[in-house]
Structures are given as C-alpha cells and as structure tokens.
Amino acid sequence: MAYTLRTSEEDEKILKKLREATDEQVTTKAIIKGATMLANLIDEHKKTLKKLEKVESDFAKLKELSHNYLMAKNQFESYFNNGA
C-alpha cells in the first residue's frame, strides 16, 4: 500500500513561517559576524594609528637631532676654517 503525504494550506503556512524564521536567523548571524569583523578592523585601525603617531614623533625627534648635528658640524668647521 502506498501512502501520499498531503499537507493542508495551514501546514504550508507553518512551513513557510519556519523557513522565514530560519532565513532571519541566518541573516542575523551574518549581520552579527559582519559587525564583529568591523569592530575588529576598527580596533586594528586604531592600533595602527597609534603606531603611526609614534613613528611620526620618532621621525620628528630624529629630524631635530639631525638638524642639531649639522649646525654643530658647521660651527665646528667654521671655527677651524676661520682659525686656521
């Protein structure tokens, strides 16, 4: 004996709502995952900006040291060139 499964309209509505709920769960999970990834990227960006600020600060210090060295070198050479 063969049996056929027949669903009523009401059953179809329930199945449709279940599918929609599952789709919403998947979408919600994807949104949460995307938001988490974005938050991580923002954190990494902030860390990179802090590193950049330090590099810029170090560069400014080196530039000042280089300038001071050149000034001292010029004074030294000038002193010995004029005195000799």
ABEGO torsion letter per residue (X at the ends): XBBBBBBBAAAAAAAAAAAAAAAAAAAAAAAAAAAAAAAAAAAAAAAAAAAAAAAAAAAAAAAAAAAAAAAAAAAAAAAAAAAX
